[in-house]
Amino acid sequence: RSVKLRSQNYCEASLTLLLHYAMLKFEDNPRPYGNIIPWPAYAKTKTDSELKHKLADDIIKYFDEGKMWECAIPIAESVCHECTQVTYDYEKLSVLHKRISDLFHNIVHEVRVSVDYFRVGFYGNGFPPFLKNHQYVYRGHEYQRLTEFQQFLLTHFPHAQVLSFNTPPGPEYAEAEGMFLQVAKVDPVGGEEYEKLCQLSVADSVKEFYHTNDVSRFLLNRPVRRGPKGDNEFAHMWLERTIYQTSDRLPSVLRWAEIVQEEHLDISPIEYSLETMVTKNKELVSLMRSADRDASQLNPLSMALNGVIDAAVMGGLSNYEKAFFNEEYLKEHPDHRGMVDEMKTLIAEQIMILGQGLDVHQRLAPEALRAFHVKMETCYDEMRKKYLPESEPRRPLSLVGGIGRTPDRSARNSTFSGATPSPSSQGSPTMRRSMDAPRYQRSDL
């Protein structure tokens, strides 16, 4: 624990103490076997119950300092149950309920930066056997990005060389006498809890925690162009995707976990375009929610709206039409007809989301941004006339809570001929896979 605290690894320190906490019961049994934790703060405890209460206080404290409030709440609630049903310690119970209230408040209102995850491969005979030709996923610190993480590794392995490619290295590296590092940022795959929250209109701060924590699967995407140069890049841009499975969920008692399995997939241009469109639509809705709750968050929404509208007016959406919305493509790829219909529907959805985004922007924009807003409105109307029929409303008719779940796509299938209702917008079929149950369950405590 002390090592983790010196490194400010508060979450890992809490999870280490949680291992001891789970071994104890709230019972007044003396501990004849002596201190199970060689740390002065726990030396004065005489019974299992005292030690467990002290551990719970520290676990909650360190989870709080590490901004892992969701993990602290089940611990606090388990102590509440003890105070309510066994000890009837209502004074401590009142303190705990205030603490739980603060934890829920922090989840919704405090700024929390999502950490990045990095896949690291160690190659060459210069590494010890437990690292040589092994791969790990590391959990970074707040604000630690790829370049900073690479420098962190080089301080520990100053003679190592960082490889500039992410494809599997050959024997000239794996069996060489030197030390070679392969470092890349990977994206976590949220589990069942995250997928469930994505179907609900809840705050993004609530969902994001389950997207980046208690995860054991990670994605590495590498865009690859396969086709003649000079052609429409949307039609020839493939995605080489690697899915990594780690030995343990992160975060854990360590900041890393070994990769025990990997799967390689080729994502076709139409699937890649679908994922890009889904991601952008989610981003726009998220930025609208943030600006609607806090006007100081208007600038990110302004930049996102302008970027999407400008790209569409300058021919961004027409590239999708040229690449996929033609009979030649459907004859060559008859099994892609459903995905082409999905793309058409997503474009219509994006236009309507942009419409509501402009409503939010118009309501919140200061006088200095009025001319900028008028320009976006003009460009938006031009885009809408091109891609939505006149009978289609300018704004979405029903978004949950004003700004929430994206509109029902089936109501807009008339936008493009032949469109059909879309499946769940959680990405391509390769991404819609179930996960194990979350690790932090209150019933286990």
C-alpha positions as CSV (number, residue, x, y, z in Angstrom):
1,R,0.0,0.0,0.0
2,S,2.7,2.5,0.9
3,V,4.5,2.0,-2.4
4,K,1.2,2.7,-4.3
5,L,0.5,5.8,-2.2
6,R,3.9,7.2,-2.8
7,S,3.3,6.8,-6.5
8,Q,-0.2,8.3,-6.1
9,N,-1.8,5.1,-7.3
10,Y,-4.8,5.6,-5.0
11,C,-7.1,3.2,-6.8
12,E,-4.6,0.4,-6.8
13,A,-4.0,1.1,-3.0
14,S,-7.7,0.8,-2.3
15,L,-8.0,-2.4,-4.3
16,T,-5.0,-3.9,-2.4
17,L,-6.7,-3.1,0.9
18,L,-9.9,-4.5,-0.4
19,L,-8.3,-7.9,-0.6
20,H,-7.7,-7.8,3.2
21,Y,-11.2,-6.3,3.8
22,A,-12.9,-9.2,2.0
23,M,-11.1,-11.7,4.3
24,L,-12.6,-10.2,7.5
25,K,-16.0,-10.2,9.1
26,F,-17.7,-7.6,11.3
27,E,-17.1,-9.7,14.4
28,D,-15.5,-8.9,17.8
29,N,-13.2,-11.8,17.6
30,P,-9.7,-11.1,19.0
31,R,-6.9,-11.6,16.5
32,P,-4.5,-14.1,18.2
33,Y,-2.6,-14.5,14.9
34,G,-1.4,-10.9,15.2
35,N,-1.3,-8.2,12.6
36,I,-2.1,-9.4,9.2
37,I,-1.2,-6.0,7.7
38,P,2.3,-4.8,8.7
39,W,1.3,-1.1,8.8
40,P,1.3,1.1,12.0
41,A,-2.1,2.6,11.3
42,Y,-3.7,-0.9,11.8
43,A,-1.5,-2.0,14.7
44,K,-3.9,-0.6,17.4
45,T,-6.9,-2.6,16.2
46,K,-7.8,-5.5,18.5
47,T,-10.6,-7.3,16.8
48,D,-11.6,-8.2,13.3
49,S,-14.5,-5.7,13.4
50,E,-12.1,-2.8,14.4
51,L,-9.7,-3.7,11.6
52,K,-12.5,-4.0,9.0
53,H,-13.9,-0.6,10.0
54,K,-10.5,1.0,9.7
55,L,-9.8,-0.7,6.4
56,A,-13.2,0.5,5.1
57,D,-12.4,4.1,6.1
58,D,-9.1,4.0,4.2
59,I,-10.5,2.2,1.2
60,I,-13.2,4.9,0.8
61,K,-10.7,7.6,1.4
62,Y,-8.3,6.4,-1.3
63,F,-11.0,5.6,-3.8
64,D,-12.2,9.2,-3.2
65,E,-8.7,10.6,-3.8
66,G,-8.4,8.5,-7.0
67,K,-11.9,9.8,-8.2
68,M,-13.2,6.2,-8.2
69,W,-16.4,7.2,-6.4
70,E,-18.5,4.4,-7.8
71,C,-16.2,1.9,-6.2
72,A,-16.3,3.6,-2.8
73,I,-20.1,3.6,-2.5
74,P,-20.5,-0.2,-2.1
75,I,-17.9,-0.2,0.7
76,A,-19.7,2.6,2.5
77,E,-23.1,0.9,2.1
78,S,-21.7,-2.4,3.5
79,V,-20.6,-0.5,6.6
80,C,-24.0,1.2,6.8
81,H,-25.6,-2.2,6.8
82,E,-23.5,-3.2,9.8
83,C,-24.3,0.0,11.6
84,T,-28.0,-0.4,11.0
85,Q,-28.5,-4.1,11.7
86,V,-25.8,-5.0,14.2
87,T,-24.1,-2.2,16.1
88,Y,-26.9,0.4,15.8
89,D,-24.2,3.1,15.7
90,Y,-26.4,5.8,14.3
91,E,-23.8,8.5,14.8
92,K,-21.4,6.8,12.4
93,L,-24.3,5.9,10.2
94,S,-25.2,9.6,9.7
95,V,-21.6,10.4,8.8
96,L,-21.5,7.5,6.3
97,H,-24.8,8.7,4.6
98,K,-23.3,12.2,4.3
99,R,-20.2,10.6,2.7
100,I,-22.3,8.6,0.3
101,S,-24.2,11.7,-0.7
102,D,-21.0,13.5,-1.4
103,L,-19.7,10.5,-3.5
104,F,-22.9,10.6,-5.7
105,H,-22.6,14.4,-6.0
106,N,-19.0,14.0,-7.2
107,I,-20.0,11.5,-9.8
108,V,-22.4,13.9,-11.5
109,H,-20.7,17.3,-10.9
110,E,-16.9,16.9,-10.4
111,V,-14.6,17.0,-13.5
112,R,-13.0,13.6,-14.0
113,V,-10.4,13.0,-16.8
114,S,-10.6,9.6,-18.3
115,V,-7.2,7.8,-18.3
116,D,-5.7,6.3,-21.4
117,Y,-4.6,2.7,-21.8
118,F,-1.5,1.6,-23.6
119,R,-0.4,-1.7,-25.1
120,V,3.3,-2.4,-24.6
121,G,5.2,-5.2,-26.2
122,F,8.7,-6.1,-24.9
123,Y,10.9,-7.7,-27.6
124,G,14.5,-8.8,-27.6
125,N,16.9,-10.8,-25.4
126,G,17.8,-7.7,-23.4
127,F,14.6,-8.0,-21.3
128,P,14.2,-10.5,-18.5
129,P,12.3,-13.7,-19.2
130,F,9.1,-12.5,-17.7
131,L,9.0,-9.6,-20.1
132,K,10.7,-10.9,-23.2
133,N,8.3,-11.2,-26.1
134,H,5.3,-10.5,-23.8
135,Q,2.6,-7.9,-24.2
136,Y,0.9,-5.9,-21.4
137,V,-1.8,-3.3,-21.2
138,Y,-0.9,-0.4,-18.9
139,R,-3.3,2.0,-17.2
140,G,-2.0,5.5,-17.5
141,H,-2.3,8.4,-15.1
142,E,-4.5,11.4,-15.5
143,Y,-3.4,13.6,-18.4
144,Q,-0.7,11.1,-19.3
145,R,-0.7,10.8,-23.1
146,L,1.3,8.5,-25.4
147,T,4.5,10.6,-25.6
148,E,4.6,11.0,-21.8
149,F,4.1,7.3,-21.3
150,Q,6.8,6.5,-23.7
151,Q,9.2,8.7,-21.8
152,F,8.1,7.0,-18.6
153,L,9.0,3.6,-20.0
154,L,12.4,4.9,-21.3
155,T,13.3,6.1,-17.8
156,H,13.0,2.5,-16.7
157,F,14.6,1.0,-19.8
158,P,17.0,3.7,-21.0
159,H,18.8,1.4,-23.5
160,A,15.5,0.3,-25.2
161,Q,14.5,1.4,-28.7
162,V,10.9,2.4,-29.3
163,L,9.6,0.8,-32.6
164,S,7.7,3.1,-34.9
165,F,5.3,0.5,-36.2
166,N,2.4,-1.4,-34.6
167,T,2.4,-4.6,-36.7
168,P,3.8,-7.7,-35.1
169,P,7.6,-7.6,-35.1
170,G,9.6,-10.3,-36.8
171,P,12.4,-12.4,-35.4
172,E,14.9,-9.7,-36.2
173,Y,13.5,-7.9,-33.2
174,A,12.0,-10.7,-31.1
175,E,15.3,-12.7,-31.0
176,A,17.7,-9.8,-31.2
177,E,20.2,-9.0,-28.5
178,G,18.8,-5.5,-27.8
179,M,15.7,-4.2,-26.2
180,F,12.8,-3.1,-28.3
181,L,9.5,-1.5,-27.1
182,Q,6.3,-1.3,-29.1
183,V,3.9,1.2,-27.5
184,A,0.4,2.1,-28.7
185,K,-2.7,3.7,-27.3
186,V,-5.6,1.2,-27.1
187,D,-9.3,1.9,-26.5
188,P,-11.2,0.0,-23.7
189,V,-14.3,-1.9,-24.5
190,G,-17.1,-1.2,-21.9
191,G,-18.8,-4.1,-20.3
192,E,-22.5,-5.0,-19.7
193,E,-23.1,-2.1,-17.3
194,Y,-21.8,0.4,-19.9
195,E,-24.0,-1.2,-22.7
196,K,-27.0,-1.0,-20.4
197,L,-26.4,2.7,-19.6
198,C,-26.0,3.5,-23.3
199,Q,-29.6,2.6,-23.7
200,L,-30.7,5.1,-21.1
201,S,-30.8,8.8,-21.0
202,V,-28.2,9.3,-18.2
203,A,-25.5,11.8,-17.6
204,D,-22.3,11.2,-19.7
205,S,-20.3,11.4,-16.5
206,V,-22.1,8.3,-15.2
207,K,-21.6,6.3,-18.4
208,E,-18.0,7.2,-19.0
209,F,-16.8,5.6,-15.8
210,Y,-18.1,2.2,-16.9
211,H,-16.6,2.7,-20.3
212,T,-13.1,3.0,-19.0
213,N,-13.0,1.0,-15.8
214,D,-13.4,-2.6,-14.8
215,V,-12.4,-3.6,-18.4
216,S,-10.4,-6.5,-19.7
217,R,-10.8,-6.0,-23.5
218,F,-9.1,-3.4,-25.6
219,L,-9.0,-2.3,-29.2
220,L,-6.1,-1.2,-31.4
221,N,-7.3,0.2,-34.8
222,R,-5.0,0.8,-37.7
223,P,-6.5,2.4,-40.9
224,V,-5.1,0.9,-44.1
225,R,-5.8,2.0,-47.6
226,R,-6.5,-0.8,-50.1
227,G,-7.2,0.4,-53.5
228,P,-5.9,2.6,-56.3
229,K,-4.6,6.0,-55.3
230,G,-6.6,9.0,-56.3
231,D,-9.9,7.3,-55.9
232,N,-12.5,8.1,-53.2
233,E,-10.7,7.2,-50.0
234,F,-13.9,6.4,-48.2
235,A,-14.4,3.4,-50.6
236,H,-10.9,2.0,-50.0
237,M,-10.1,2.8,-46.3
238,W,-10.1,-0.4,-44.3
239,L,-9.5,-0.8,-40.6
240,E,-7.2,-3.5,-39.2
241,R,-8.5,-4.1,-35.7
242,T,-6.8,-6.1,-33.0
243,I,-8.9,-7.0,-29.9
244,Y,-6.8,-7.8,-26.8
245,Q,-8.0,-9.8,-23.8
246,T,-6.0,-9.2,-20.6
247,S,-5.5,-11.7,-17.7
248,D,-7.2,-9.3,-15.2
249,R,-9.6,-6.4,-15.3
250,L,-8.2,-2.9,-15.0
251,P,-7.8,-1.1,-12.7
252,S,-6.5,-3.8,-10.4
253,V,-3.9,-4.0,-7.7
254,L,-1.3,-3.4,-10.4
255,R,-1.4,-0.8,-13.1
256,W,-0.9,-3.4,-15.8
257,A,-2.2,-6.7,-16.9
258,E,-0.7,-9.2,-19.3
259,I,-2.4,-9.8,-22.7
260,V,-3.4,-13.5,-22.9
261,Q,-5.4,-13.5,-26.1
262,E,-5.7,-11.4,-29.2
263,E,-8.0,-11.5,-32.2
264,H,-7.5,-9.8,-35.6
265,L,-10.3,-8.4,-37.7
266,D,-10.6,-6.6,-41.0
267,I,-13.3,-3.9,-40.9
268,S,-14.6,-3.0,-44.4
269,P,-14.9,0.6,-45.6
270,I,-18.7,0.6,-45.1
271,E,-18.4,-0.7,-41.6
272,Y,-15.6,1.8,-40.8
273,S,-17.8,4.6,-42.2
274,L,-20.7,3.4,-40.1
275,E,-18.6,3.4,-36.9
276,T,-17.3,6.8,-37.7
277,M,-20.8,8.2,-38.2
278,V,-22.1,6.6,-35.0
279,T,-19.2,8.0,-33.0
280,K,-19.7,11.5,-34.3
281,N,-23.4,11.4,-33.6
282,K,-22.8,10.3,-30.0
283,E,-20.2,13.0,-29.6
284,L,-22.6,15.7,-30.8
285,V,-25.3,14.6,-28.5
286,S,-22.8,14.5,-25.6
287,L,-21.6,18.0,-26.3
288,M,-25.2,19.3,-26.5
289,R,-25.9,17.8,-23.1
290,S,-22.8,19.3,-21.6
291,A,-23.5,22.8,-23.0
292,D,-27.2,22.5,-21.9
293,R,-26.1,21.8,-18.3
294,D,-23.2,24.3,-18.3
295,A,-23.0,27.3,-20.7
296,S,-19.3,27.5,-20.2
297,Q,-19.0,24.3,-22.2
298,L,-20.4,26.0,-25.3
299,N,-17.1,26.4,-27.1
300,P,-16.5,22.6,-27.7
301,L,-20.1,22.4,-29.1
302,S,-19.4,25.4,-31.4
303,M,-16.3,23.8,-32.8
304,A,-18.0,20.4,-33.3
305,L,-21.0,21.8,-35.1
306,N,-18.9,24.0,-37.3
307,G,-16.6,21.1,-38.2
308,V,-19.4,18.8,-39.2
309,I,-21.4,21.4,-41.1
310,D,-18.4,22.7,-42.9
311,A,-17.2,19.3,-43.9
312,A,-20.7,18.3,-45.1
313,V,-21.0,21.5,-47.2
314,M,-17.5,21.1,-48.7
315,G,-18.4,17.6,-49.9
316,G,-17.9,15.3,-46.9
317,L,-21.3,13.6,-47.1
318,S,-21.2,13.4,-50.9
319,N,-18.1,11.2,-50.6
320,Y,-20.3,8.6,-48.9
321,E,-22.8,8.9,-51.7
322,K,-20.1,8.4,-54.3
323,A,-18.5,5.5,-52.5
324,F,-21.6,3.5,-51.4
325,F,-24.9,4.9,-52.6
326,N,-24.8,3.6,-56.2
327,E,-25.9,0.5,-58.0
328,E,-22.4,-0.5,-59.0
329,Y,-21.3,-0.8,-55.3
330,L,-24.5,-2.8,-54.4
331,K,-23.9,-5.2,-57.4
332,E,-20.3,-5.8,-56.2
333,H,-21.3,-6.1,-52.5
334,P,-25.0,-7.3,-52.4
335,D,-24.6,-8.4,-48.8
336,H,-23.9,-4.7,-47.8
337,R,-27.3,-3.4,-48.7
338,G,-28.4,-3.4,-45.1
339,M,-25.3,-1.4,-44.1
340,V,-25.8,1.1,-46.9
341,D,-29.4,1.7,-45.7
342,E,-28.0,2.1,-42.2
343,M,-25.5,4.7,-43.4
344,K,-28.3,6.7,-45.1
345,T,-30.3,6.7,-41.9
346,L,-27.4,7.8,-39.8
347,I,-26.8,10.7,-42.2
348,A,-30.4,11.8,-41.8
349,E,-30.0,11.4,-38.0
350,Q,-26.9,13.5,-38.0
351,I,-28.6,16.3,-39.8
352,M,-31.4,16.3,-37.3
353,I,-29.0,16.2,-34.4
354,L,-27.2,19.2,-35.9
355,G,-30.5,21.0,-36.1
356,Q,-31.0,20.6,-32.4
357,G,-27.4,21.5,-31.7
358,L,-28.0,24.8,-33.5
359,D,-31.0,25.4,-31.3
360,V,-28.9,25.0,-28.2
361,H,-26.1,27.1,-29.7
362,Q,-28.6,29.9,-30.6
363,R,-30.0,30.0,-27.1
364,L,-26.6,30.1,-25.4
365,A,-24.3,31.9,-27.8
366,P,-23.2,35.4,-26.7
367,E,-23.4,38.4,-29.0
368,A,-19.9,38.0,-30.2
369,L,-20.8,34.6,-31.7
370,R,-24.0,35.8,-33.5
371,A,-22.4,36.2,-36.9
372,F,-20.7,32.8,-36.5
373,H,-24.0,31.2,-35.6
374,V,-25.8,32.8,-38.6
375,K,-23.1,31.4,-40.9
376,M,-23.6,27.9,-39.5
377,E,-27.4,28.2,-39.9
378,T,-27.0,29.2,-43.5
379,C,-24.7,26.2,-44.2
380,Y,-27.0,23.9,-42.3
381,D,-30.1,24.9,-44.3
382,E,-28.1,24.2,-47.5
383,M,-27.1,20.8,-46.3
384,R,-30.6,20.0,-45.0
385,K,-32.2,20.9,-48.4
386,K,-29.8,18.5,-50.1
387,Y,-30.2,15.5,-47.9
388,L,-33.7,15.8,-46.3
389,P,-37.0,16.1,-48.2
390,E,-39.1,19.2,-47.7
391,S,-41.7,17.2,-45.7
392,E,-39.1,16.4,-43.0
393,P,-39.1,18.7,-40.0
394,R,-36.1,21.0,-39.5
395,R,-35.6,19.8,-35.9
396,P,-36.0,16.4,-34.2
397,L,-39.5,16.1,-32.8
398,S,-38.7,14.1,-29.7
399,L,-35.4,13.8,-27.9
400,V,-35.6,12.4,-24.4
401,G,-35.3,15.2,-21.9
402,G,-34.9,17.8,-24.6
403,I,-31.4,16.5,-25.3
404,G,-31.0,12.8,-24.9
405,R,-31.5,9.6,-26.9
406,T,-31.1,10.0,-30.6
407,P,-34.4,10.1,-32.5
408,D,-36.1,7.0,-33.7
409,R,-34.5,6.2,-37.1
410,S,-37.5,4.3,-38.4
411,A,-39.5,7.5,-38.7
412,R,-37.0,8.9,-41.2
413,N,-36.4,6.1,-43.6
414,S,-38.1,8.1,-46.4
415,T,-35.0,10.3,-46.5
416,F,-33.2,7.9,-48.8
417,S,-35.0,5.3,-50.9
418,G,-34.8,1.7,-49.6
419,A,-33.7,2.6,-46.1
420,T,-34.6,0.2,-43.3
421,P,-34.6,0.6,-39.5
422,S,-31.1,0.4,-38.1
423,P,-29.8,-2.0,-35.4
424,S,-28.4,-0.9,-32.1
425,S,-25.9,1.9,-32.7
426,Q,-23.2,0.4,-30.6
427,G,-20.8,0.0,-33.5
428,S,-20.3,-2.9,-35.9
429,P,-21.4,-6.4,-35.1
430,T,-17.8,-7.2,-34.0
431,M,-18.3,-4.7,-31.1
432,R,-21.6,-5.9,-29.8
433,R,-20.4,-8.7,-27.5
434,S,-21.3,-9.5,-24.0
435,M,-19.0,-9.0,-21.1
436,D,-18.7,-10.7,-17.7
437,A,-20.5,-9.3,-14.7
438,P,-18.9,-6.2,-13.1
439,R,-16.3,-6.9,-10.5
440,Y,-17.6,-4.4,-7.9
441,Q,-20.9,-5.9,-6.6
442,R,-22.4,-4.8,-3.4
443,S,-23.6,-8.3,-2.5
444,D,-20.0,-9.5,-2.4
445,L,-19.2,-7.1,0.4
